[in-house]
Amino acid sequence: MIKEPNILLSYINTKLRDFYKSIDDLCEDLDLSKDEIDQILISIGYIYDESSNQYKLKIT
């Protein structure tokens, strides 16, 4: 799995936009851990937004 957060963010959001209806579908198909993706992307302030099916900057 890609460990560099900004590259991972771009990769995951592109895959979600172009090929998958949810993060769960993506993780199942590519055999990835949603928890690991979340952990990496939370470290740069991004969380998964189910309604838009993408990782977005967390607004506090």
Secondary structure as the mmCIF struct_conf table of DSSP 4:
data_model
#
loop_
_struct_conf.conf_type_id
_struct_conf.id
_struct_conf.beg_label_comp_id
_struct_conf.beg_label_asym_id
_struct_conf.beg_label_seq_id
_struct_conf.end_label_comp_id
_struct_conf.end_label_asym_id
_struct_conf.end_label_seq_id
BEND BEND1 GLU A 4 GLU A 4
HELX_RH_AL_P HELX_RH_AL_P1 PRO A 5 ASP A 18
TURN_TY1_P TURN_TY1_P1 PHE A 19 PHE A 19
BEND BEND2 LYS A 21 SER A 22
HELX_RH_AL_P HELX_RH_AL_P2 ILE A 23 LEU A 30
TURN_TY1_P TURN_TY1_P2 ASP A 31 ASP A 31
HELX_RH_AL_P HELX_RH_AL_P3 LYS A 34 ILE A 42
TURN_TY1_P TURN_TY1_P3 SER A 43 GLY A 45
STRN STRN1 TYR A 46 ASP A 49
TURN_TY1_P TURN_TY1_P4 GLU A 50 ASN A 53
STRN STRN2 GLN A 54 LEU A 57
HELX_LH_PP_P HELX_LH_PP_P1 LYS A 58 ILE A 59
#
